Amino acid sequence: MLTQQAIDKFIQRPRDDHRHFKELTPQQVDDMRRQLPGRLPLWATLRHDQRICVLLGVKLRRLALFADTGCVAAETELETEQGSVRIDELEQRGKPIRIYSLTPDGIQLVWATCPFKRGPTALYTVTFTSGRRIIVTARHRFLTARGWLSCDELQPGERLPVFDACHHQSTSGTCLFPSLPPCDSVASVTYLRTTVYYDLHVPIHENYLAHGLIHHNTGKTLMALAIFRYLQSTRVTKRVLVLVPRLAIKDEWERELTKHTPDLKYLILRGSSDVKWELLRQSQAPVVVETYAGLTRMCSDLAPRRRKGRNKLQPSRVKVMEIGKQFGGLILDECHAIKNHQSLAYRISRKLADAMPMVLALTATPFGRDPGDLWAQLRVVDKGYSLGESLGLFRATFFTYHTNFWGDLEWTFKKKLTQMLHRMLAHSSLRYAADETTLPRVVPIIKSAHLPMDANTYYQRARQAIKDAKGNKREIGNAFLRMRQISSGFVGYHDDDLGESAQFEFPTNPKLDLLLGIVESLAHKCIVFHDFIWSGQRISRELKLLKIGHVMLNGQSKDVATARARFENDAECRVLVLSNALALGLNLQAARYGIFYEAPVPVLMRTQSCRRFERQYSPHRVVFRYDLVTKGTVDELILAFHRQGRDLLRAIVDGEVSP
């Protein structure tokens, strides 16, 4: 049993946090490239987010890249070998799929990973003149007549080639040219909702066919090649072993190598283990591609089992050492294939990686529901520095356990330690995702909470009061104010005994709980906007209990300049609790997140509040705007009217809408 002293020593181990790389501007990225000794190959073919990953890869040499890929809604129908199937149905099947993709030989069936669920995030509906509709995230990329464009770059009239899986399977490659297939034109792009979305990964080709359109995936293979070519040119390593999960991916790597690095010699290992050993010993190709299963058989001997049955594979120390002497680099494609720490693939990969100066692990799905899968993958990458040299240390730090009905131990992740896990992972890994590195400057996110039953009773009374007011503006205004207060967990009233205002707080406040959960999970500074002074004080009280550094600015604040300076300059001060009434004129670029606990009703005030952190010269390439709403209350109507540029209270008073 590990002592608490050992766990504390592991937690306090110095680690670098490389998440700030995702905030680099294109100019900063180019400046870093120019500082490198030698030229970075394939630089011109890389997107901004890929360049960031490559720069970090050549710096660390041992890195895990966790890439979010496709970004579509649940109802998106993918073109598979069984026909058009919804992506959420494919996710439930839990198996890799064969999907149509645009290849150099036309539209063909290729292997793709099992789709997986992500989010929530903002989704947009792209509507075409033909009536075609597809729902995607803002930075989802389509093949257009002008090349690859993201959803937020599409303009009305933009032409997208339409492909048919049955009629474009040629070998001429002509379907690569968008002028040949028929085209559909974009009619509109509109915000739809904020909810979960679905990803998948199409290795090598990085695209797939859905609703007749070609959708872009990631380019992890290209990044891995760029990192290796640079380290090869600087003589860090001469030869790399690429491990892939399936035979079909070998062919895809061969095509990718031919496409991006035609001058680079490579060897695809095929045949029996004996044939592969002979090929390996004879060839000096800088890149060698093999499957995890193939490598396991190459590096193992058959040993008889004690009981009757088939012989089992026993790793050979001599064979593993011979492989290790031939290579100076290891690329683990779809590295979740070694997440099982008891598998031979993991044990052999770990031994090989320990002696190599370059190790790259690539996957879009490092784990499903169990974060414990991360340990084996990061152990191979950085020898256990990030998540611990032993699985026992990792589990003792991040998990609790109990004995199940069968007498086995079951481990449960401590969700309160999620942020600490992210910090540890950032030492040797980088997750680059559409909703973090390449989305529009402002990412809108709506989070919802439900109104408790007792609060709903008061809410319905206030709602009825508006109807009973019969046009009395004062009574309507008072009832509307109470409705907003109830959605935030309290009701204000006048205390006749004390002769002053007082508040009645409901026993449960889901909206406040939602806010605190978000704030706890954030690694960057944030602003919490509120309308009611009581709400700001209540939020501040909870932040103190959680020991989260913060300052509060409202109409009662005496020294605004000192509070603002502390928020901007004190690393321990993560949160600014700011009244919407004081938002005008403040420059708060230090914040990466703006959270509207209570959105102001006037549209102009909302705009001014947003401009506190959505500003020019912000140090953050991407900022996030959260709106917290209590479902079934005026919170939802306020946001709906903001999108229309209208004032909800004025519309209620004028009788245009009933809340």
C-alpha positions in Angstrom: 0.0 0.0 0.0 1.4 3.4 -1.0 1.9 6.0 1.7 0.4 9.4 1.5 3.9 10.8 1.5 4.7 8.9 -1.7 1.5 10.1 -3.3 2.1 13.8 -2.3 5.7 13.6 -3.7 4.3 12.3 -7.0 1.7 15.1 -7.2 4.3 17.8 -6.4 6.7 16.5 -9.1 7.6 19.5 -11.3 5.8 19.3 -14.7 5.6 21.6 -17.7 2.1 22.7 -18.8 2.2 22.9 -22.6 -1.5 23.8 -23.1 -0.4 27.4 -23.7 1.0 26.3 -27.1 -2.7 26.1 -28.3 -3.0 29.9 -27.8 -0.1 30.8 -30.0 -0.9 33.2 -32.9 0.3 32.4 -36.4 3.0 35.1 -36.1 4.3 33.5 -32.8 4.3 30.1 -34.5 6.4 31.4 -37.4 8.8 33.1 -35.0 9.3 29.8 -33.2 9.9 28.0 -36.4 12.6 30.5 -37.5 14.4 29.9 -34.2 14.8 26.2 -34.9 18.2 25.0 -36.3 17.5 23.8 -39.8 14.4 23.7 -42.0 11.1 22.2 -40.9 9.9 19.8 -43.7 6.3 19.8 -44.9 5.7 23.2 -43.1 3.7 24.7 -46.0 1.2 21.8 -46.1 0.3 22.1 -42.4 -2.6 24.0 -40.9 -2.1 26.4 -38.0 -3.1 23.8 -35.3 -1.0 21.2 -37.0 2.0 23.5 -36.9 1.6 24.0 -33.2 1.7 20.2 -32.7 4.7 19.8 -34.8 6.6 22.5 -33.0 5.9 20.9 -29.7 6.8 17.5 -31.1 10.3 18.6 -32.2 10.8 20.3 -28.9 9.8 17.4 -26.6 10.6 14.5 -29.0 8.4 12.3 -26.7 4.8 13.4 -27.1 1.2 12.1 -27.2 -1.2 13.9 -29.6 -4.8 13.4 -28.8 -6.8 14.8 -31.7 -10.5 15.5 -31.9 -11.6 14.8 -35.5 -15.0 14.9 -37.2 -17.5 17.2 -35.7 -21.1 16.4 -36.7 -24.5 16.1 -35.1 -26.1 12.7 -34.0 -28.5 12.6 -37.0 -25.7 12.9 -39.6 -25.8 9.9 -42.0 -22.5 8.4 -43.0 -22.1 6.4 -46.2 -21.0 3.0 -45.1 -20.8 -0.4 -46.8 -24.3 -1.0 -45.3 -25.6 2.2 -46.9 -26.5 5.5 -45.1 -26.4 5.0 -41.3 -26.7 7.6 -38.6 -23.5 8.3 -36.7 -25.1 7.9 -33.3 -26.2 4.4 -34.3 -22.7 3.5 -35.4 -21.4 4.8 -32.1 -23.7 2.4 -30.2 -22.5 -0.6 -32.2 -19.0 0.0 -30.7 -17.0 -1.4 -33.7 -14.7 0.0 -36.4 -16.6 0.7 -39.6 -16.0 0.7 -43.4 -16.8 4.1 -44.8 -16.6 5.8 -48.2 -13.7 8.2 -48.5 -12.2 10.3 -51.3 -8.9 8.6 -52.2 -6.4 9.1 -55.0 -8.3 6.2 -56.8 -11.7 7.8 -56.4 -14.5 7.2 -53.8 -13.6 4.0 -52.0 -14.4 2.0 -48.9 -11.8 2.5 -46.2 -11.5 1.6 -42.5 -12.5 4.2 -39.9 -12.6 4.0 -36.1 -15.8 3.5 -34.2 -17.5 7.0 -33.9 -17.5 8.4 -30.4 -19.4 11.1 -28.5 -18.0 14.5 -27.5 -19.2 17.9 -26.3 -21.4 19.6 -25.7 -20.6 22.4 -28.1 -22.3 24.8 -30.4 -23.8 23.3 -33.6 -24.8 25.0 -36.8 -27.2 24.1 -39.6 -25.8 24.4 -43.1 -28.7 24.6 -45.6 -28.3 24.2 -49.3 -30.3 25.5 -52.2 -31.3 21.9 -53.1 -32.9 21.5 -49.6 -29.9 19.4 -48.3 -29.2 20.1 -44.6 -26.4 19.1 -42.4 -25.6 20.0 -38.7 -21.9 20.5 -37.8 -19.6 22.4 -35.4 -18.3 25.8 -36.4 -14.9 24.6 -37.6 -16.1 21.5 -39.4 -14.4 21.5 -42.8 -16.0 20.7 -46.2 -14.5 20.2 -49.6 -15.6 23.2 -51.7 -14.9 24.5 -55.2 -12.2 26.7 -53.5 -10.7 23.9 -51.5 -11.2 23.0 -47.8 -13.3 25.5 -45.9 -14.7 25.4 -42.4 -18.4 26.0 -41.6 -17.8 29.5 -40.3 -16.0 30.4 -43.6 -18.9 29.3 -45.8 -20.8 32.1 -47.5 -24.2 32.0 -49.3 -23.6 30.8 -52.8 -20.5 28.8 -51.9 -20.4 25.7 -54.2 -19.7 22.3 -52.8 -19.1 19.2 -55.0 -21.7 16.4 -54.5 -20.4 12.8 -54.7 -22.2 9.6 -55.0 -20.6 6.5 -53.6 -22.0 4.4 -56.5 -21.0 6.6 -59.4 -17.6 8.0 -58.5 -15.5 4.8 -58.0 -13.1 5.4 -60.8 -9.4 4.9 -61.0 -8.7 8.0 -63.0 -8.6 10.3 -60.0 -10.9 12.8 -61.8 -13.3 12.9 -58.9 -10.7 14.9 -57.0 -11.6 17.9 -59.2 -14.7 19.7 -57.9 -15.7 20.9 -61.4 -16.5 17.4 -62.6 -19.2 16.2 -60.1 -22.4 18.3 -59.7 -22.3 21.1 -57.1 -24.7 22.3 -54.5 -24.8 25.8 -53.2 -24.9 27.1 -49.6 -28.2 28.9 -48.8 -27.5 29.8 -45.2 -25.6 28.9 -42.0 -27.5 29.4 -38.8 -26.9 28.6 -35.1 -29.1 25.6 -34.0 -28.3 24.5 -30.5 -25.6 23.5 -28.1 -25.4 19.8 -27.4 -23.2 16.8 -27.8 -21.5 16.0 -31.2 -19.8 13.0 -32.7 -16.3 12.3 -33.9 -14.6 9.5 -35.9 -11.2 9.1 -37.4 -10.5 8.0 -41.0 -6.7 7.1 -40.9 -4.5 8.4 -43.7 -7.2 9.8 -46.0 -8.6 12.1 -43.3 -12.0 12.5 -45.0 -15.3 10.8 -45.4 -18.6 11.0 -47.3 -21.8 12.0 -45.6 -25.0 13.5 -47.2 -23.2 13.5 -50.5 -20.5 15.9 -49.3 -16.8 15.3 -48.5 -15.9 16.1 -44.9 -12.4 16.6 -43.6 -10.8 14.7 -40.7 -7.5 15.4 -39.0 -4.0 15.0 -40.3 -2.1 13.2 -37.5 -0.1 11.1 -40.1 1.2 14.3 -41.8 2.2 15.8 -38.4 4.1 12.6 -37.4 6.0 12.6 -40.7 6.9 16.3 -40.3 8.3 15.7 -36.8 10.3 12.6 -37.9 11.7 14.3 -41.0 12.9 17.2 -38.9 14.5 15.0 -36.2 16.0 13.0 -39.0 17.6 16.1 -40.6 19.0 17.2 -37.2 20.4 13.6 -36.6 18.4 12.9 -33.5 17.2 9.7 -35.1 17.8 7.9 -38.4 15.1 5.3 -38.4 11.5 5.1 -37.1 9.2 2.1 -36.5 5.5 2.9 -37.2 3.0 0.6 -35.4 -0.7 0.6 -36.7 -3.7 -1.4 -35.4 -4.8 -3.2 -38.6 -3.4 -4.5 -41.9 -5.5 -2.1 -43.9 -3.8 0.9 -42.2 -0.4 -0.3 -43.6 -1.7 0.4 -47.1 -2.9 3.8 -46.0 0.5 4.7 -44.5 2.1 3.6 -47.8 -0.1 6.0 -49.7 0.5 8.8 -47.3 4.3 8.3 -47.4 4.2 8.3 -51.2 2.0 11.4 -51.3 3.8 13.6 -48.8 7.4 12.3 -48.8 8.0 10.7 -52.2 11.8 10.9 -51.7 11.7 8.9 -48.4 12.3 5.2 -48.5 10.0 3.0 -46.5 9.4 -0.7 -45.8 5.9 -2.2 -45.2 6.4 -5.5 -43.4 4.4 -8.3 -45.0 4.3 -12.1 -44.8 5.3 -14.5 -42.0 7.4 -13.4 -39.0 10.5 -15.1 -40.5 10.0 -13.3 -43.8 9.5 -10.0 -41.9 12.8 -10.5 -40.0 14.6 -11.2 -43.2 13.2 -8.0 -44.8 14.0 -6.0 -41.8 17.7 -7.1 -41.6 18.2 -6.5 -45.3 16.6 -3.1 -45.6 17.9 0.3 -44.4 14.6 2.1 -45.1 14.2 5.0 -42.6 10.5 4.2 -42.1 9.2 0.7 -41.3 5.5 0.0 -40.8 4.1 -3.0 -38.9 0.9 -3.8 -36.9 0.9 -4.2 -33.1 -0.1 -7.8 -33.5 2.6 -8.4 -36.1 5.3 -6.9 -33.9 4.1 -9.0 -31.0 4.5 -12.2 -33.0 7.9 -11.1 -34.3 9.2 -10.5 -30.8 7.8 -13.6 -29.2 8.3 -17.3 -29.0 5.7 -20.0 -28.6 5.8 -21.5 -25.2 3.7 -24.5 -24.1 0.9 -23.9 -21.6 0.9 -25.8 -18.4 -2.6 -27.0 -19.1 -3.7 -28.6 -22.3 -4.6 -26.2 -25.1 -2.9 -23.9 -27.6 0.6 -22.6 -27.0 1.0 -19.0 -25.8 3.3 -16.2 -26.9 6.2 -15.5 -24.7 8.2 -12.2 -25.3 11.8 -12.8 -26.3 14.3 -10.5 -24.7 16.8 -11.1 -27.5 14.3 -10.3 -30.3 13.1 -7.1 -28.5 16.6 -5.9 -28.1 17.4 -6.6 -31.7 14.4 -4.5 -32.8 15.4 -1.8 -30.4 18.9 -1.6 -31.9 17.6 -1.0 -35.4 15.4 2.0 -34.6 15.8 5.4 -33.0 12.1 6.4 -33.1 8.7 4.9 -32.4 5.3 6.2 -33.8 2.3 4.6 -32.2 -0.7 5.2 -34.5 -4.0 4.8 -32.7 -2.1 4.3 -29.5 -5.2 3.3 -27.5 -4.4 -0.2 -28.9 -1.9 -0.5 -26.1 -4.1 0.9 -23.3 -4.2 -2.6 -21.7 -1.1 -2.7 -19.4 -1.3 -6.5 -19.4 -1.1 -6.9 -23.2 2.0 -8.1 -24.9 1.7 -5.2 -27.3 2.0 -2.7 -24.4 4.9 -4.6 -22.8 6.9 -4.8 -26.0 6.2 -1.2 -27.0 7.2 0.0 -23.5 10.5 -1.8 -23.7 11.3 -0.4 -27.2 10.2 3.1 -26.3 12.4 3.3 -23.1 15.6 3.3 -25.2 14.4 5.6 -28.0 15.0 9.4 -28.3 11.7 9.9 -30.2 8.3 8.5 -29.3 5.0 9.8 -30.8 1.6 8.5 -29.7 -1.3 9.4 -31.9 -5.0 8.8 -31.3 -8.4 10.6 -31.2 -9.8 8.4 -28.4 -7.2 7.8 -25.7 -9.9 6.5 -23.4 -13.6 5.8 -23.4 -15.3 6.0 -20.0 -12.2 4.9 -18.0 -9.4 7.5 -17.6 -7.3 4.6 -16.3 -6.6 3.7 -20.0 -4.4 6.8 -20.1 -1.7 5.4 -17.9 -0.3 2.7 -20.2 -0.2 5.1 -23.2 1.6 7.8 -21.3 4.0 5.3 -19.6 5.2 4.4 -23.0 5.6 8.0 -24.1 7.4 9.6 -21.1 8.5 6.6 -19.0 5.9 7.4 -16.4 6.9 10.9 -15.5 3.5 12.4 -16.1 1.2 9.8 -14.6 3.5 7.7 -12.5 6.0 4.9 -13.1 3.6 2.3 -11.8 -0.2 1.8 -12.3 -0.5 1.4 -8.5 0.8 5.0 -8.0 -1.6 6.4 -10.6 -4.6 4.6 -9.2 -3.8 5.5 -5.6 -3.7 9.1 -6.6 -6.8 9.4 -8.9 -9.1 6.5 -8.0 -11.0 4.9 -5.2 -11.8 1.2 -5.1 -14.3 -1.3 -3.7 -14.7 -5.0 -3.9 -17.6 -6.1 -6.1 -19.9 -9.1 -5.7 -17.4 -11.4 -7.4 -14.5 -10.4 -5.1 -12.7 -8.3 -7.7 -11.5 -4.8 -7.2 -13.4 -2.0 -9.1 -11.7 1.3 -9.5 -13.6 4.6 -9.7 -12.1 7.8 -10.9 -12.3 10.8 -8.5 -14.0 13.4 -10.7 -12.9 16.2 -8.4 -9.3 15.6 -9.6 -10.1 16.0 -13.3 -8.3 19.3 -13.5 -5.2 18.0 -11.8 -5.2 15.1 -14.3 -5.3 17.5 -17.1 -2.4 19.5 -15.8 -0.3 16.3 -15.4 -1.2 15.2 -18.9 -0.1 18.5 -20.3 3.5 17.7 -19.5 3.8 15.1 -22.3 0.6 15.4 -24.3 -1.5 17.9 -26.3 -5.1 17.6 -27.2 -5.9 19.7 -30.2 -9.5 20.0 -30.9 -11.8 21.9 -33.2 -13.5 23.6 -30.3 -10.2 24.8 -28.8 -7.6 25.5 -31.4 -9.4 26.3 -34.6 -12.9 27.5 -33.8 -13.9 31.2 -34.3 -12.5 33.6 -31.8 -15.6 33.4 -29.6 -17.1 30.0 -28.8 -20.7 30.3 -27.5 -21.7 27.6 -25.0 -25.1 27.3 -23.3 -25.4 25.3 -20.1 -28.8 24.4 -18.7 -30.1 23.7 -15.2 -33.6 22.7 -14.1 -35.9 24.7 -11.7 -36.6 22.9 -8.4 -40.2 22.1 -7.7 -40.5 24.5 -4.8 -39.0 27.3 -6.8 -41.2 26.5 -9.7 -44.3 27.1 -7.5 -43.1 30.7 -6.8 -42.2 31.1 -10.5 -45.7 30.2 -11.7 -47.2 32.7 -9.2 -45.0 35.5 -10.6 -45.9 34.5 -14.1 -49.6 34.7 -13.3 -49.0 38.1 -11.7 -47.9 39.4 -15.1 -51.1 38.2 -16.7 -53.1 39.8 -13.8 -51.3 43.1 -14.2 -53.4 43.9 -17.3 -50.8 46.3 -18.7 -49.7 47.9 -15.5 -46.0 48.5 -16.3 -44.9 48.7 -12.7 -46.5 45.5 -11.7 -45.3 43.8 -14.8 -41.7 45.0 -14.1 -41.9 43.8 -10.5 -43.2 40.3 -11.5 -40.6 40.0 -14.3 -37.9 40.9 -11.7 -39.1 38.2 -9.4 -39.1 35.6 -12.2 -35.4 36.4 -12.9 -34.5 36.2 -9.2 -36.3 32.8 -8.9 -34.3 31.4 -11.8 -31.2 32.4 -9.9 -32.3 30.7 -6.6 -33.8 33.4 -4.5 -36.7 35.9 -4.1 -36.2 39.4 -2.8 -38.7 41.1 -0.5 -38.9 44.0 2.0 -38.5 43.1 5.6 -40.9 45.3 7.6 -39.2 44.5 10.9 -35.8 45.7 9.8 -37.1 48.2 7.3 -34.8 47.0 4.5 -34.5 44.6 1.6 -34.0 40.9 2.3 -33.8 37.7 0.4 -35.4 34.2 0.7 -33.0 31.6 -0.7 -34.3 28.3 -2.0 -32.9 25.1 -0.4 -31.3 24.0 -3.7 -29.8 26.1 -6.4 -29.0 24.0 -9.5 -27.8 27.0 -11.5 -25.3 28.0 -8.8 -24.1 24.4 -8.7 -23.7 24.4 -12.5 -21.6 27.6 -12.3 -19.3 26.3 -9.5 -18.7 23.0 -11.5 -17.6 25.0 -14.5 -15.4 27.4 -12.6 -13.6 24.5 -10.8 -12.8 22.8 -14.1 -11.2 25.9 -15.8 -7.5 26.4 -15.9 -7.6 30.0 -17.1 -9.0 33.2 -15.7 -12.8 33.8 -16.1 -15.3 36.6 -15.5 -18.7 35.7 -13.9 -21.3 38.3 -14.9 -24.4 38.8 -12.7 -27.2 41.3 -12.4 -28.3 41.1 -8.8 -25.9 42.1 -5.9 -27.2 39.2 -3.8 -26.2 36.8 -6.6 -22.6 38.2 -6.7 -22.3 37.9 -2.9 -23.6 34.3 -2.9 -21.2 33.3 -5.7 -18.3 34.9 -3.8 -19.3 33.0 -0.6 -19.2 29.7 -2.4 -15.8 30.5 -4.1 -14.3 31.2 -0.7 -15.5 27.8 0.6 -13.9 26.2 -2.5 -10.7 28.2 -1.8 -10.8 29.7 -5.4 -9.0 33.0 -5.5 -11.4 35.8 -6.8 -12.3 39.4 -6.5 -15.8 41.0 -6.7 -16.8 44.2 -8.5 -20.2 45.7 -8.1 -21.9 49.0 -7.2 -20.7 48.7 -3.6 -17.0 48.3 -4.5 -14.8 51.2 -3.4 -11.4 50.5 -5.1 -12.1 49.2 -8.6 -8.6 49.8 -9.8 -7.0 47.6 -7.1 -9.5 44.8 -7.7 -8.9 44.8 -11.4 -5.1 44.9 -11.0 -5.3 41.9 -8.7 -7.4 39.9 -11.2 -5.0 40.7 -14.1 -1.7 40.2 -12.3 -2.3 37.7 -9.5 -2.0 34.2 -10.8 -3.9 32.8 -7.8 -6.9 35.1 -8.5 -8.8 33.1 -11.1 -12.3 34.6 -11.0 -13.7 38.1 -11.3 -17.3 38.3 -10.1 -18.5 41.3 -12.0 -21.8 43.2 -12.0 -23.2 43.8 -15.5 -23.7 47.4 -14.4 -20.0 48.0 -14.0 -18.9 46.2 -17.2 -18.9 49.4 -19.3 -15.3 50.5 -20.2 -13.3 47.8 -18.4 -10.5 46.1 -20.4 -10.3 42.5 -19.1 -8.3 40.7 -21.8 -6.7 38.5 -19.1 -9.9 36.4 -19.0 -10.3 33.6 -21.4 -13.8 32.7 -20.2 -16.9 34.9 -19.7 -19.7 33.2 -17.9 -23.1 34.9 -17.7 -24.7 33.7 -14.5 -27.4 36.3 -15.2 -27.5 37.8 -18.6 -28.6 41.5 -18.7 -31.9 42.1 -20.4 -30.9 45.2 -22.4 -29.1 44.1 -25.6 -26.6 47.0 -25.4 -25.5 46.0 -21.9 -25.1 42.4 -23.0 -22.8 43.6 -25.9 -20.8 45.8 -23.5 -20.3 42.9 -21.1 -19.1 40.6 -23.9 -16.6 43.2 -25.0 -14.8 43.0 -21.7 -13.1 39.8 -22.7 -13.9 39.5 -26.4 -11.3 42.2 -27.3 -8.7 43.1 -29.8 -5.2 42.2 -28.8 -6.4 39.6 -26.4 -3.6 37.2 -25.4 -6.0 34.3 -26.1 -6.5 33.1 -29.7 -9.9 31.6 -28.6 -12.2 32.8 -25.9 -15.3 31.1 -24.6 -18.7 32.6 -23.7 -20.9 30.6 -21.4 -24.6 31.4 -20.8 -26.2 29.6 -17.8 -29.9 29.2 -18.2 -32.6 27.7 -16.0 -34.9 25.7 -18.3 -38.5 26.8 -18.6 -37.7 30.3 -17.3 -37.2 33.8 -18.8 -33.5 33.0 -19.0 -34.1 31.2 -22.3 -36.3 34.0 -23.6 -33.7 36.7 -22.8 -31.1 34.9 -24.9 -33.6 34.4 -27.7 -34.3 38.1 -27.8 -30.6 38.9 -27.6 -30.1 37.0 -30.9 -32.9 39.1 -32.4 -31.4 42.3 -31.0 -34.5 43.0 -28.9 -35.3 43.8 -25.2 -37.5 41.1 -23.6 -39.0 43.3 -20.8 -40.1 45.9 -23.3 -41.7 43.2 -25.4 -43.6 41.9 -22.4 -44.8 45.3 -21.3 -45.9 46.0 -24.9 -47.9 42.8 -24.9 -45.9 41.3 -27.8 -44.9 38.2 -25.8 -46.0 36.3 -22.7 -43.2 34.8 -20.6 
